[in-house]
């Protein structure tokens, strides 16, 4: 039998007129499929190992369905049945290892694994993914290659319709692919595919979550969770606040928010924040910010770069309204979430 594989997914997607993949929808990706299932899929598709995206015809789809049935994976068999008879492009993507993706279907599988909570942010290899994601017109009629967009718009007008181009981007919105259980999203267009939203997360209308980023527990998000940023359980991001992503200004530090934290409205974070920390409204703290450390009596003890406090718990960052200096002291106030606001019933 084959060894353990990293993941697989049966997908239906969109291709350009030239046959290039624009996007792929995987209803239920599988993490760590059994060796017996992989062997059955080898016989069904001619898969020879490694990381491959295999285009399927109707006969192969039937064989893949039989492979799932023989391994008692009824959910995947049901997906095959739902896809039977379609004329849309089908693909079976098998990843033997978590190597850097080599095709568009592989990238889409990994992004959906993140949004399905099968892996956590920074828990999957996405190296080189941008070069594999085509820039696409996302419309009310699905993904359209940019070179084909003008003619599609013209044809729609000729039929008395208007083709609604909702965005032009490499990433679609997450909710067209995955809606995890126990979450709320005010404006779905502001959460990209590849976001990881833990149960109990509320994304308000001005909240934004990028790919390979998100929450690990109950959170109220009214600010920006940039690429690569992870927010711990029980932490809230106030309206208009921002977190510095790993792509910002060449920054290679992984920004994170610990548990039980509060980033105030219009505040900003540019360093890893420890548990139970608060950044007051309107204050942007980066790793290079000079911060005056106060003792229990409010007297200045020393001045340090904020980066030296990275990961330390129970800190309150504030700006002195008289001197303008950034100060930090022990945060003695507890941050408790409002149960009614965070209800997802």
QUIQUI-V793623 format. One record per residue. RES is the residue in one letter. SS is DSSP state (H for helix, E for strand, C for the rest). OMEGA is omega in whole degrees, 0 to 359 (NA if undefined). NEAR is the number of other C-alpha atoms within 10 Angstrom. Layout:
BEGIN
RES/SS/OMEGA/NEAR
RES/SS/OMEGA/NEAR
END
This chain:
BEGIN
X/C/177/10
X/C/174/13
X/C/180/13
X/C/176/14
X/C/182/22
X/C/182/17
X/E/173/23
X/E/177/26
X/E/173/27
X/E/188/26
X/E/171/26
X/E/188/21
X/E/181/18
X/E/176/19
X/E/174/16
X/C/177/15
X/C/179/11
X/C/179/7
X/C/178/9
X/C/179/12
X/E/174/19
X/E/180/22
X/E/178/25
X/E/177/24
X/E/176/21
X/E/184/23
X/C/183/18
X/C/177/18
X/C/178/21
X/E/174/19
X/E/178/15
X/C/177/14
X/C/183/19
X/C/177/17
X/H/179/14
X/H/179/16
X/H/179/20
X/H/178/25
X/H/179/18
X/H/178/20
X/H/174/22
X/H/180/16
X/H/183/14
X/H/189/18
X/H/186/18
X/C/176/12
X/C/186/19
X/C/179/11
X/C/182/15
X/C/178/12
X/C/185/23
X/E/170/20
X/E/188/22
X/E/176/16
X/E/185/15
X/E/168/19
X/C/185/16
X/H/180/14
X/H/178/12
X/H/178/18
X/H/178/23
X/H/179/17
X/H/177/18
X/H/177/25
X/H/178/22
X/H/179/18
X/H/177/23
X/H/181/20
X/H/180/16
X/H/179/14
X/C/175/14
X/C/177/12
X/C/188/14
X/H/181/13
X/H/178/13
X/H/177/21
X/H/178/20
X/H/177/14
X/H/178/16
X/H/180/20
X/H/180/13
X/H/182/10
X/H/181/18
X/C/179/15
X/C/180/10
X/C/174/11
X/C/179/10
X/C/182/11
X/C/178/16
X/E/180/23
X/E/171/21
X/E/181/24
X/E/179/24
X/E/179/26
X/E/179/24
X/C/180/20
X/C/176/15
X/C/177/15
X/C/176/14
X/C/181/15
X/C/182/22
X/C/181/17
X/C/178/18
X/H/177/20
X/H/178/29
X/H/179/24
X/H/181/24
X/H/177/28
X/H/182/28
X/H/178/26
X/H/180/26
X/H/173/26
X/H/176/27
X/H/184/26
X/H/174/28
X/C/181/23
X/C/175/18
X/C/175/15
X/C/179/17
X/C/175/21
X/C/184/23
X/C/180/14
X/C/182/11
X/C/184/16
X/C/179/15
X/C/183/18
X/C/177/12
X/C/187/13
X/H/185/18
X/H/179/13
X/H/181/12
X/H/179/18
X/C/178/19
X/C/172/17
X/C/192/17
X/E/169/21
X/E/179/24
X/E/189/21
X/E/175/15
X/C/175/11
X/C/177/11
X/E/182/16
X/E/179/23
X/E/176/22
X/E/185/22
X/H/180/16
X/H/182/12
X/H/186/12
X/H/183/17
X/H/181/11
X/H/177/11
X/H/177/17
X/H/180/15
X/H/181/14
X/H/178/14
X/H/179/14
X/H/180/12
X/H/179/10
X/C/178/8
X/C/180/9
X/C/172/11
X/C/177/14
X/C/184/16
X/C/176/14
X/E/186/16
X/E/175/13
X/E/173/15
X/E/191/16
X/E/174/13
X/C/185/17
X/C/170/22
X/C/175/23
X/E/186/19
X/H/190/24
X/H/174/17
X/H/181/13
X/C/185/19
X/C/168/21
X/C/182/15
X/C/181/17
X/C/170/13
X/C/179/15
X/C/171/19
X/E/177/21
X/E/181/19
X/C/180/14
X/C/188/14
X/H/181/19
X/H/184/18
X/H/176/21
X/E/184/25
X/E/173/24
X/C/185/25
X/C/172/31
X/E/178/31
X/E/181/31
X/C/180/31
X/C/177/24
X/C/182/18
X/C/181/20
X/E/172/29
X/E/174/25
X/E/179/24
X/C/189/19
X/C/179/16
X/C/177/17
X/C/181/25
X/E/176/24
X/E/180/29
X/C/180/23
X/C/179/22
X/C/183/26
X/E/175/26
X/E/187/32
X/E/179/29
X/C/181/23
X/C/181/17
X/C/181/25
X/E/170/29
X/E/187/25
X/E/175/28
X/C/179/25
X/C/188/27
X/E/170/25
X/E/185/29
X/C/183/23
X/C/176/24
X/C/184/24
X/C/180/26
X/E/182/27
X/E/184/27
X/C/182/22
X/C/175/20
X/C/180/23
X/C/181/29
X/E/176/27
X/E/185/28
X/C/184/24
X/C/176/21
X/C/180/20
X/C/186/24
X/E/171/24
X/E/183/28
X/C/181/25
X/C/180/26
X/C/178/17
X/C/186/13
X/H/174/13
X/H/180/8
X/H/182/8
X/C/178/12
X/C/176/11
X/C/179/17
X/C/179/17
X/C/180/24
X/E/177/26
X/E/181/28
X/C/181/22
X/C/175/23
X/C/182/24
X/C/174/29
X/E/171/26
X/E/187/30
X/C/180/23
X/C/178/19
X/C/174/18
X/C/180/22
X/E/183/25
X/E/178/21
X/E/176/25
X/C/176/25
X/C/184/23
X/E/180/26
X/C/181/21
X/C/173/21
X/C/178/24
X/C/179/29
X/E/169/27
X/E/186/25
X/C/182/20
X/C/175/20
X/C/183/16
X/C/176/19
X/E/182/23
X/E/174/24
X/E/180/17
X/C/182/18
X/C/181/13
X/C/175/16
X/E/186/16
X/E/177/23
X/E/180/23
X/E/181/20
X/E/175/16
X/C/184/13
X/C/180/8
X/C/178/7
X/C/179/11
X/C/180/11
X/E/180/14
X/E/180/10
X/E/175/10
X/E/182/14
X/E/169/14
X/E/183/15
X/H/179/23
X/H/179/18
X/H/179/12
X/H/182/18
X/C/176/16
X/C/181/17
X/C/185/14
X/C/169/19
X/C/180/19
X/E/174/21
X/E/177/19
X/E/181/24
X/E/175/22
X/E/177/19
X/C/186/12
X/C/179/8
X/C/184/6
X/C/182/7
X/C/181/9
X/C/175/14
X/E/180/20
X/E/176/19
X/E/177/24
X/E/179/20
X/E/181/17
X/C/184/16
X/C/181/11
X/C/181/11
X/C/176/12
X/C/180/17
X/C/181/12
X/C/177/15
X/C/186/9
X/C/182/8
X/C/180/8
X/C/186/9
X/C/180/16
X/C/179/14
X/C/179/14
X/C/NA/7
END
